[in-house]
Amino acid sequence: MLAADDSVRPAYRQLDEWLKSKPDNFLRRKSRDAEVLFRRLGITFAVYGGKQTSERLIPFDVIPRIIAADEWRRLERGIRQRVSALNAFLYDVYHDQEIIRAGRVPAELITSNAAFLPEMIGHNPALNVYAHIVGTDMVRTGENEFYVLEDNARTPSGVSYMLENRETMMHLFPDLFAAHRVAPVDQYTDLLLETMIKVAPQGLDGDPNLAVLTPGVHNSAYFEHAFLADQMGVELVEGGDLQVKDGYLYMHTTQGDKRVDVVYRRIDDDYLDPLTFRPDSMLGVAGIFDVYRAGRVTIINAPGSGIADDKAIYSYMPDIIEFYTGEQPLLNNVPTYRCNDNQQLSYVLDNLNQLVVKEVHGSGGYGMLIGPAASSRELREFTSKLKQTPEAYIAQPTLALSACPALVKSGIAPRHVDLRPFVLVSDDIRITPGGLTRVAMREGSLVVNSSQGGGTKDTWVLED
């Protein structure tokens, strides 16, 4: 909100004036109203750990994050370039592997990677799209530069919070919306539905039948699964509701079995098909992968897409973008140390108290170390982990993340934020203006994940 000289940035001037015109208890009262709305709608997430799973509301901050139109256009171009390169990379690693032959990415980083599925080699998904839904996590530094933290190309979550945050803000602050030209986000579910239809198998008689596949009510993002299915008007199903029969996928209904043509799955690759992957999976559908390989059902995102958001692969993204687009990256990567390299590992171990260490396959803020905030015991534990399994980790410098104003117990104060724009890919790349801003609600914290106590806020992209 504030520039280096403490002047208010142009995009925030009206918000700044509006905040100053409100009495002290106004925002706190509105914050309580928002919590009531969220509870009424059942907008929760599950927290794992301890003796049992608990359902919680994600803290919602009522002060919006604002992005100017010209700044968003720059971000949009960079995201489009990055997502295009990611899908080209996925097609290549499951076909000719030209990037490996060119020496731009080491072969062992792909072929020995747990996220790489040999079963996908040679398969051509509809429109050659693997990652139909992408969540690109970004942060802005104190120098006002955006960096990409990671690419979520498996089953990115959070879009329901983006949509409900906007709905809540429009309900609570109609006067504030009237003073701004805010780009809408409510078209997301229509575009998601359109994306699913466009990648349906060819030669269908009539409209494709669509479904959202969920692991069930105990999954941390179950609210989102149900929300998206409801908004699109498609069936929400679990593995037990589906069956492979006569070479096609069917859904059990009260009117009999109904063929399913497109599945937006929210379960991991390992659990998708017990005949192909984990035989003990109770979440997937036996035989669905063979139906997929035969081109008789489309799975969104494609199995094996996780290789594109692997954190070790992330460190090669500048090369990947240049290789497939012939352009220099428009968005910066965070400098990344690959711990499977002895020289880089040595540097990480010598500077562990200054770095952020992440699991290559980690997510949700779990299994990471923030060196400057770590205890001596935590540093010792991670030193041992890095020495035992260096290939399982990468490390990055601790960035001076930018902050946005947030409502906290003491009033309005800066809190660190990141941004997850949501991207849909079919015959084109469509990016919802803004996305989900996640905010670290604890003072000084750099961890924004809801599983680690982070909250969310509405993200406004201003129109010209």
RODO-2510 file (C-alpha; in nm, 4 decimals, decimal comma):
residues 464
     n   res          X          Y          Z
     1     m     0,0000     0,0000     0,0000
     2     l     0,2886     0,2347     0,0770
     3     a     0,5874     0,3201    -0,1398
     4     a     0,9421     0,3397    -0,0029
     5     d     0,8895     0,7047     0,0933
     6     d     0,5673     0,6140     0,2827
     7     s     0,3459     0,7781     0,0224
     8     v     0,0297     0,5840    -0,0678
     9     r     0,0539     0,4036    -0,3999
    10     p    -0,1983     0,5314    -0,6593
    11     a    -0,3994     0,2053    -0,6665
    12     y    -0,4592     0,2305    -0,2904
    13     r    -0,5453     0,6009    -0,2556
    14     q    -0,9229     0,5589    -0,2507
    15     l    -0,8965     0,2682    -0,0085
    16     d    -0,6692     0,4726     0,2168
    17     e    -0,9195     0,7592     0,2259
    18     w    -1,2063     0,5177     0,2871
    19     l    -1,0249     0,3516     0,5787
    20     k    -0,9516     0,6877     0,7389
    21     s    -1,3196     0,7823     0,7176
    22     k    -1,4359     0,4795     0,9177
    23     p    -1,4619     0,4588     1,2985
    24     d    -1,2285     0,2254     1,4843
    25     n    -1,4824    -0,0522     1,5419
    26     f    -1,6223    -0,0525     1,1857
    27     l    -1,3794    -0,3028     1,0325
    28     r    -1,3880    -0,5265     1,3380
    29     r    -1,7663    -0,5428     1,3212
    30     k    -1,7525    -0,6238     0,9498
    31     s    -1,4917    -0,8900     1,0191
    32     r    -1,7315    -1,0583     1,2636
    33     d    -2,0077    -1,0375     0,9995
    34     a    -1,7781    -1,2091     0,7500
    35     e    -1,7061    -1,4886     0,9979
    36     v    -2,0800    -1,5440     1,0451
    37     l    -2,1251    -1,5678     0,6677
    38     f    -1,8384    -1,8142     0,6325
    39     r    -1,9755    -2,0326     0,9120
    40     r    -2,3218    -2,0279     0,7587
    41     l    -2,1808    -2,1391     0,4230
    42     g    -1,9579    -2,4014     0,5816
    43     i    -1,6377    -2,2620     0,4308
    44     t    -1,3876    -2,4722     0,6218
    45     f    -1,0705    -2,6710     0,5686
    46     a    -0,9371    -2,9734     0,7521
    47     v    -0,6200    -2,9552     0,9601
    48     y    -0,4277    -3,2828     0,9887
    49     g    -0,2052    -3,3796     1,2743
    50     g    -0,2393    -3,4717     1,6376
    51     k    -0,4926    -3,7347     1,7336
    52     q    -0,7658    -3,6274     1,4957
    53     t    -0,8531    -3,4066     1,2021
    54     s    -1,0257    -3,0790     1,2870
    55     e    -1,2378    -2,8475     1,0743
    56     r    -1,1545    -2,4772     1,0878
    57     l    -1,2490    -2,1512     0,9259
    58     i    -0,9667    -1,9939     0,7294
    59     p    -0,9021    -1,6490     0,8806
    60     f    -1,0392    -1,3871     0,6411
    61     d    -0,8953    -1,0371     0,6310
    62     v    -1,1452    -0,7702     0,5235
    63     i    -0,8898    -0,5235     0,3804
    64     p    -0,8486    -0,6053     0,0088
    65     r    -0,5191    -0,6410    -0,1705
    66     i    -0,5165    -0,4129    -0,4778
    67     i    -0,3206    -0,4618    -0,8014
    68     a    -0,3078    -0,1874    -1,0646
    69     a    -0,4196    -0,2685    -1,4205
    70     d    -0,0790    -0,2189    -1,5832
    71     e     0,0915    -0,4315    -1,3182
    72     w    -0,1609    -0,7118    -1,3719
    73     r    -0,1043    -0,7055    -1,7472
    74     r     0,2673    -0,7676    -1,6894
    75     l     0,1908    -1,0534    -1,4530
    76     e    -0,0624    -1,1999    -1,6951
    77     r     0,1910    -1,2090    -1,9791
    78     g     0,4446    -1,3813    -1,7559
    79     i     0,1940    -1,6379    -1,6277
    80     r     0,0755    -1,7158    -1,9817
    81     q     0,4352    -1,7712    -2,0953
    82     r     0,5105    -1,9942    -1,7969
    83     v     0,1997    -2,2131    -1,8241
    84     s     0,2515    -2,2550    -2,1983
    85     a     0,6091    -2,3727    -2,1346
    86     l     0,4943    -2,6100    -1,8589
    87     n     0,2502    -2,7874    -2,0902
    88     a     0,5103    -2,8058    -2,3693
    89     f     0,7543    -2,9546    -2,1176
    90     l     0,4997    -3,2155    -2,0072
    91     y     0,4297    -3,3192    -2,3658
    92     d     0,8020    -3,3461    -2,4375
    93     v     0,8996    -3,5545    -2,1314
    94     y     0,6273    -3,8063    -2,2159
    95     h     0,7249    -3,8186    -2,5844
    96     d     1,0611    -3,7381    -2,7473
    97     q     1,2352    -3,5908    -2,4399
    98     e     1,4169    -3,3366    -2,6547
    99     i     1,4996    -3,1184    -2,3536
   100     i     1,6942    -3,4091    -2,2028
   101     r     1,8772    -3,4820    -2,5271
   102     a     1,9676    -3,1142    -2,5504
   103     g     2,1267    -3,1342    -2,2057
   104     r     1,9022    -2,8648    -2,0587
   105     v     1,7522    -3,0869    -1,7864
   106     p     1,9289    -3,3950    -1,6416
   107     a     1,7636    -3,7245    -1,7398
   108     e     1,7764    -3,8672    -1,3868
   109     l     1,5846    -3,5673    -1,2516
   110     i     1,2881    -3,6788    -1,4606
   111     t     1,3088    -4,0562    -1,5052
   112     s     1,3903    -4,1264    -1,1401
   113     n     1,1373    -3,8729    -1,0116
   114     a     0,8412    -4,0095    -0,8139
   115     a     0,6098    -3,7651    -0,9943
   116     f     0,7065    -3,9001    -1,3381
   117     l     0,4683    -4,1699    -1,4641
   118     p     0,6225    -4,4041    -1,7244
   119     e     0,2665    -4,5229    -1,7931
   120     m     0,1995    -4,1845    -1,9579
   121     i     0,4778    -4,2178    -2,2174
   122     g     0,3413    -4,1820    -2,5683
   123     h    -0,0089    -4,0817    -2,4622
   124     n    -0,1632    -3,7779    -2,6343
   125     p    -0,4193    -3,6089    -2,4102
   126     a    -0,6978    -3,4020    -2,5653
   127     l    -0,5566    -3,0843    -2,7272
   128     n    -0,2158    -3,2002    -2,5934
   129     v    -0,3002    -3,0305    -2,2631
   130     y    -0,1749    -3,1939    -1,9438
   131     a    -0,2135    -2,9183    -1,6832
   132     h    -0,5620    -2,7788    -1,7428
   133     i    -0,5763    -2,6017    -1,4061
   134     v    -0,2657    -2,4309    -1,2707
   135     g    -0,2094    -2,2233    -0,9590
   136     t     0,1078    -2,0161    -0,9873
   137     d     0,2299    -1,9027    -0,6439
   138     m     0,4030    -1,5652    -0,6508
   139     v     0,5490    -1,3176    -0,4049
   140     r     0,6558    -0,9590    -0,4386
   141     t     0,9749    -0,8450    -0,2705
   142     g     1,0571    -0,5158    -0,1084
   143     e     1,2125    -0,4108    -0,4400
   144     n     0,8631    -0,4366    -0,5951
   145     e     0,9634    -0,7331    -0,8135
   146     f     0,7412    -1,0397    -0,8480
   147     y     0,8975    -1,3858    -0,8128
   148     v     0,7362    -1,7221    -0,8786
   149     l     0,7620    -1,9464    -0,5731
   150     e     0,6198    -2,2625    -0,7286
   151     d     0,3954    -2,3983    -1,0021
   152     n     0,0971    -2,6029    -0,8831
   153     a     0,0126    -2,8306    -1,1758
   154     r    -0,1408    -3,1299    -0,9960
   155     t    -0,4607    -3,0363    -0,8118
   156     p    -0,4235    -2,6705    -0,7072
   157     s    -0,6759    -2,5640    -0,4440
   158     g    -0,8095    -2,2350    -0,3101
   159     v    -1,0230    -2,1080    -0,5968
   160     s    -1,3435    -2,1475    -0,3930
   161     y    -1,1993    -1,9130    -0,1303
   162     m    -1,1179    -1,6590    -0,4024
   163     l    -1,4806    -1,6685    -0,5200
   164     e    -1,6379    -1,6640    -0,1740
   165     n    -1,4032    -1,3882    -0,0571
   166     r    -1,5247    -1,1695    -0,3420
   167     e    -1,8897    -1,2488    -0,2744
   168     t    -1,8432    -1,1642     0,0931
   169     m    -1,6645    -0,8354     0,0225
   170     m    -1,9339    -0,7250    -0,2220
   171     h    -2,1961    -0,7986     0,0421
   172     l    -2,0112    -0,6192     0,3237
   173     f    -1,8694    -0,3162     0,1396
   174     p    -2,0907    -0,2150    -0,1568
   175     d    -1,9815     0,1490    -0,1237
   176     l    -1,6137     0,0558    -0,1534
   177     f    -1,6832    -0,1457    -0,4684
   178     a    -1,8787     0,1455    -0,6137
   179     a    -1,5663     0,3628    -0,5788
   180     h    -1,3444     0,1187    -0,7718
   181     r    -1,3505    -0,0537    -1,1100
   182     v    -1,2653    -0,4069    -0,9966
   183     a    -1,2216    -0,6831    -1,2558
   184     p    -1,4755    -0,9619    -1,1888
   185     v    -1,3777    -1,3163    -1,0899
   186     d    -1,7202    -1,4787    -1,0835
   187     q    -1,6818    -1,6142    -1,4382
   188     y    -1,4272    -1,8713    -1,3171
   189     t    -1,6696    -2,1625    -1,2776
   190     d    -1,8226    -2,0925    -1,6196
   191     l    -1,4742    -2,0992    -1,7710
   192     l    -1,3877    -2,4169    -1,5807
   193     l    -1,7005    -2,5811    -1,7185
   194     e    -1,6073    -2,4622    -2,0683
   195     t    -1,2547    -2,5999    -2,0222
   196     m    -1,3885    -2,9421    -1,9242
   197     i    -1,6227    -2,9517    -2,2232
   198     k    -1,3496    -2,8479    -2,4699
   199     v    -1,1152    -3,1300    -2,3681
   200     a    -1,3820    -3,4017    -2,3795
   201     p    -1,3130    -3,7083    -2,5981
   202     q    -1,3955    -3,6640    -2,9665
   203     g    -1,6955    -3,8187    -3,1407
   204     l    -1,9471    -3,8020    -2,8572
   205     d    -2,3180    -3,8119    -2,9287
   206     g    -2,4436    -3,4987    -2,7558
   207     d    -2,2900    -3,3008    -2,4707
   208     p    -2,0199    -3,4664    -2,2584
   209     n    -2,1055    -3,5874    -1,9083
   210     l    -1,8805    -3,4322    -1,6452
   211     a    -1,7946    -3,5128    -1,2856
   212     v    -1,5747    -3,3895    -0,9993
   213     l    -1,3963    -3,6792    -0,8258
   214     t    -1,3301    -3,6191    -0,4553
   215     p    -1,1536    -3,8364    -0,1948
   216     g    -1,4489    -3,7620     0,0349
   217     v    -1,5642    -3,5440     0,3210
   218     h    -1,2471    -3,5880     0,5260
   219     n    -1,0242    -3,4252     0,2649
   220     s    -0,8965    -3,0788     0,3607
   221     a    -1,0421    -2,9221     0,0443
   222     y    -1,3759    -3,1047     0,0403
   223     f    -1,5689    -2,7780     0,0669
   224     e    -1,4062    -2,6682    -0,2580
   225     h    -1,4839    -2,9949    -0,4371
   226     a    -1,8514    -2,9671    -0,3449
   227     f    -1,8598    -2,5950    -0,4197
   228     l    -1,7172    -2,6288    -0,7706
   229     a    -1,9415    -2,9222    -0,8611
   230     d    -2,2457    -2,7289    -0,7403
   231     q    -2,1478    -2,4092    -0,9222
   232     m    -2,0915    -2,5959    -1,2493
   233     g    -2,4029    -2,8104    -1,2103
   234     v    -2,2095    -3,1374    -1,2432
   235     e    -2,1997    -3,4472    -1,0249
   236     l    -1,9691    -3,4726    -0,7234
   237     v    -1,8565    -3,8350    -0,7004
   238     e    -1,6298    -4,0597    -0,4965
   239     g    -1,4451    -4,3596    -0,6318
   240     g    -1,7208    -4,5938    -0,5196
   241     d    -1,9721    -4,4068    -0,7365
   242     l    -1,7790    -4,4928    -1,0542
   243     q    -1,7189    -4,8163    -1,2418
   244     v    -1,5402    -4,9219    -1,5594
   245     k    -1,7642    -5,1319    -1,7807
   246     d    -1,7255    -5,2396    -2,1452
   247     g    -1,4239    -5,0105    -2,1879
   248     y    -1,5962    -4,6936    -2,0639
   249     l    -1,6359    -4,5115    -1,7324
   250     y    -1,9817    -4,5086    -1,5746
   251     m    -2,1397    -4,3360    -1,2764
   252     h    -2,4043    -4,5059    -1,0639
   253     t    -2,7258    -4,3019    -1,0461
   254     t    -3,0820    -4,3659    -0,9322
   255     q    -3,1767    -4,3859    -1,3009
   256     g    -2,9099    -4,6456    -1,3730
   257     d    -2,5471    -4,6230    -1,4841
   258     k    -2,4534    -4,3074    -1,6760
   259     r    -2,1412    -4,2719    -1,8876
   260     v    -1,8815    -4,0152    -1,7722
   261     d    -1,6634    -3,8414    -2,0314
   262     v    -1,4580    -3,5892    -1,8303
   263     v    -1,3361    -3,6258    -1,4715
   264     y    -1,1955    -3,3320    -1,2765
   265     r    -1,0102    -3,5382    -1,0193
   266     r    -0,9040    -3,4048    -0,6810
   267     i    -0,7120    -3,7152    -0,5766
   268     d    -0,3424    -3,7837    -0,6235
   269     d    -0,1997    -3,9988    -0,9034
   270     d    -0,1056    -4,2810    -0,6667
   271     y    -0,4676    -4,3339    -0,5630
   272     l    -0,6310    -4,2901    -0,9038
   273     d    -0,6410    -4,6536    -1,0155
   274     p    -0,5558    -4,9506    -0,7898
   275     l    -0,4936    -5,1698    -1,0958
   276     t    -0,2197    -4,9373    -1,2278
   277     f    -0,0849    -4,7552    -0,9228
   278     r    -0,1368    -4,8278    -0,5524
   279     p    -0,3252    -5,1581    -0,5186
   280     d    -0,4439    -5,0605    -0,1700
   281     s    -0,6193    -4,7423    -0,2886
   282     m    -0,9827    -4,7162    -0,1838
   283     l    -1,0224    -4,3681    -0,3373
   284     g    -0,9880    -4,4295    -0,7098
   285     v    -1,1541    -4,6416    -0,9760
   286     a    -1,0218    -4,9788    -1,0909
   287     g    -0,9448    -4,9616    -1,4635
   288     i    -0,9920    -4,5870    -1,5122
   289     f    -0,6358    -4,5417    -1,6357
   290     d    -0,6848    -4,7898    -1,9207
   291     v    -1,0020    -4,6051    -2,0238
   292     y    -0,8034    -4,2813    -2,0136
   293     r    -0,5189    -4,4241    -2,2251
   294     a    -0,7771    -4,5415    -2,4782
   295     g    -0,9035    -4,1833    -2,5129
   296     r    -1,2519    -4,2659    -2,3834
   297     v    -1,2371    -4,0352    -2,0829
   298     t    -1,0437    -3,7155    -2,0093
   299     i    -0,8829    -3,6728    -1,6683
   300     i    -0,8129    -3,3188    -1,5447
   301     n    -0,5282    -3,2601    -1,4633
   302     a    -0,3633    -3,5401    -1,6580
   303     p    -0,1871    -3,8135    -1,4590
   304     g     0,1843    -3,7393    -1,4417
   305     s     0,1411    -3,3604    -1,4465
   306     g     0,3118    -3,3417    -1,1086
   307     i     0,6545    -3,3603    -1,2707
   308     a     0,5968    -2,9983    -1,3815
   309     d     0,5562    -2,8638    -1,0278
   310     d     0,8322    -3,0682    -0,8692
   311     k     1,0534    -2,8244    -0,6773
   312     a     1,3728    -2,9668    -0,8256
   313     i     1,2311    -2,9162    -1,1759
   314     y     1,1324    -2,5630    -1,0681
   315     s     1,4980    -2,4665    -1,0497
   316     y     1,5246    -2,5382    -1,4250
   317     m     1,2199    -2,3299    -1,5215
   318     p     1,4232    -2,0473    -1,6814
   319     d     1,5821    -2,3090    -1,9125
   320     i     1,2454    -2,4753    -1,9742
   321     i     1,0820    -2,1457    -2,0725
   322     e     1,3672    -2,0492    -2,3036
   323     f     1,3794    -2,3980    -2,4607
   324     y     1,0091    -2,4144    -2,5527
   325     t     0,9238    -2,0488    -2,6168
   326     g     1,2544    -1,9077    -2,7421
   327     e     1,2046    -1,6206    -2,4952
   328     q     1,3589    -1,5111    -2,1707
   329     p     1,1322    -1,5592    -1,8669
   330     l     0,9035    -1,2634    -1,8002
   331     l     0,8676    -1,3671    -1,4350
   332     n     1,1650    -1,4346    -1,2108
   333     n     1,2402    -1,7581    -1,0311
   334     v     1,3618    -1,7458    -0,6726
   335     p     1,7316    -1,8479    -0,6716
   336     t     1,7297    -2,2172    -0,5794
   337     y     1,9961    -2,4531    -0,4471
   338     r     1,9594    -2,8187    -0,5468
   339     c     2,0694    -3,0232    -0,2483
   340     n     2,1473    -3,3315    -0,4611
   341     d     2,4463    -3,1349    -0,5950
   342     n     2,7373    -3,1792    -0,3525
   343     q     2,8715    -2,8278    -0,3965
   344     q     2,5297    -2,6667    -0,3521
   345     l     2,4547    -2,8935    -0,0556
   346     s     2,7751    -2,7816     0,1117
   347     y     2,6687    -2,4176     0,0746
   348     v     2,3212    -2,4951     0,2139
   349     l     2,4634    -2,6741     0,5188
   350     d     2,7043    -2,3858     0,5872
   351     n     2,4244    -2,1273     0,5620
   352     l     2,1244    -2,3201     0,6916
   353     n     2,0238    -2,0510     0,9416
   354     q     1,9782    -1,8024     0,6551
   355     l     1,7848    -2,0206     0,4083
   356     v     1,4399    -2,1677     0,3537
   357     v     1,4531    -2,5447     0,2946
   358     k     1,1612    -2,7241     0,1262
   359     e     1,0787    -3,0823     0,0455
   360     v     1,0916    -3,1457    -0,3303
   361     h     0,7455    -3,3060    -0,3200
   362     g     0,6123    -3,1068    -0,0236
   363     s     0,3066    -2,8843    -0,0109
   364     g     0,0889    -2,6972     0,2351
   365     g     0,3839    -2,5526     0,4257
   366     y     0,4602    -2,8921     0,5802
   367     g     0,8134    -3,0300     0,6089
   368     m     0,9905    -2,6992     0,5544
   369     l     1,2511    -2,5065     0,7509
   370     i     1,2722    -2,1290     0,7735
   371     g     1,6314    -2,0876     0,8841
   372     p     1,6196    -1,7403     1,0426
   373     a     1,3252    -1,8468     1,2637
   374     a     1,4492    -2,1999     1,3414
   375     s     1,5702    -2,3235     1,6789
   376     s     1,9076    -2,4903     1,7267
   377     r     1,7319    -2,8254     1,7547
   378     e     1,5449    -2,7713     1,4251
   379     l     1,8676    -2,6736     1,2503
   380     r     2,0364    -2,9894     1,3763
   381     e     1,7439    -3,2049     1,2648
   382     f     1,7440    -3,0563     0,9156
   383     t     2,1217    -3,0906     0,8885
   384     s     2,0761    -3,4620     0,9507
   385     k     1,7883    -3,4871     0,6989
   386     l     1,9867    -3,3072     0,4294
   387     k     2,2853    -3,5349     0,4763
   388     q     2,0718    -3,8497     0,4673
   389     t     1,8440    -3,7647     0,1714
   390     p     1,9787    -3,4524    -0,0035
   391     e     1,7830    -3,5302    -0,3209
   392     a     1,4566    -3,4754    -0,1277
   393     y     1,5227    -3,1045    -0,0657
   394     i     1,5893    -2,7694    -0,2269
   395     a     1,6855    -2,4471    -0,0509
   396     q     1,6205    -2,0812    -0,1241
   397     p     1,7219    -1,7481     0,0254
   398     t     1,4771    -1,5871     0,2659
   399     l     1,3069    -1,3198     0,0591
   400     a     1,2109    -0,9797     0,1965
   401     l     0,8431    -1,0322     0,1156
   402     s     0,6205    -0,7341     0,0626
   403     a     0,3321    -0,6792     0,3010
   404     c    -0,0257    -0,5594     0,2767
   405     p    -0,2371    -0,3913     0,5443
   406     a    -0,4349    -0,6395     0,7532
   407     l    -0,6777    -0,6115     1,0422
   408     v    -0,5171    -0,7578     1,3552
   409     k    -0,5855    -0,7306     1,7281
   410     s    -0,3887    -0,4071     1,7596
   411     g    -0,5568    -0,2438     1,4573
   412     i    -0,4280    -0,2233     1,1007
   413     a    -0,0756    -0,3571     1,0565
   414     p     0,1438    -0,4972     0,7767
   415     r     0,1385    -0,8725     0,7186
   416     h     0,3305    -1,0713     0,4557
   417     v     0,1339    -1,2048     0,1583
   418     d     0,1660    -1,4177    -0,1514
   419     l    -0,0586    -1,4516    -0,4559
   420     r    -0,2021    -1,7569    -0,6330
   421     p    -0,3605    -1,6663    -0,9698
   422     f    -0,5670    -1,9452    -1,1240
   423     v    -0,5145    -2,0464    -1,4861
   424     l    -0,7380    -2,2587    -1,7108
   425     v    -0,5967    -2,4236    -2,0238
   426     s    -0,7799    -2,5836    -2,3167
   427     d    -0,7721    -2,4292    -2,6654
   428     d    -0,6477    -2,1088    -2,5001
   429     i    -0,4972    -1,9936    -2,1706
   430     r    -0,7435    -1,8054    -1,9497
   431     i    -0,6294    -1,6313    -1,6334
   432     t    -0,8744    -1,5068    -1,3693
   433     p    -0,7868    -1,1471    -1,2759
   434     g    -0,6222    -1,1485    -0,9357
   435     g    -0,6526    -1,4867    -0,7699
   436     l    -0,6170    -1,5805    -0,4054
   437     t    -0,4055    -1,3663    -0,1758
   438     r    -0,2854    -1,5648     0,1241
   439     v    -0,1687    -1,3720     0,4275
   440     a     0,0541    -1,4696     0,7206
   441     m    -0,1594    -1,3548     1,0136
   442     r     0,1211    -1,3755     1,2690
   443     e     0,3538    -1,0764     1,2920
   444     g     0,6788    -1,1358     1,1072
   445     s     0,5725    -1,4772     0,9770
   446     l     0,6542    -1,5684     0,6174
   447     v     0,4315    -1,8798     0,6095
   448     v     0,0953    -1,8042     0,4502
   449     n    -0,0472    -2,1587     0,4208
   450     s    -0,3860    -2,2093     0,5854
   451     s    -0,2544    -2,5327     0,7366
   452     q     0,0057    -2,3225     0,9194
   453     g    -0,2296    -2,0520     1,0495
   454     g    -0,2399    -1,8282     0,7426
   455     g    -0,5494    -1,6468     0,6199
   456     t    -0,6832    -1,5068     0,2945
   457     k    -0,8019    -1,1753     0,1554
   458     d    -0,9821    -1,0571    -0,1553
   459     t    -0,7575    -0,9572    -0,4467
   460     w    -0,8692    -0,6621    -0,6580
   461     v    -0,7319    -0,6051    -1,0058
   462     l    -0,8292    -0,2559    -1,1101
   463     e    -0,9573    -0,2028    -1,4615
   464     d    -0,8428     0,0960    -1,6705
***
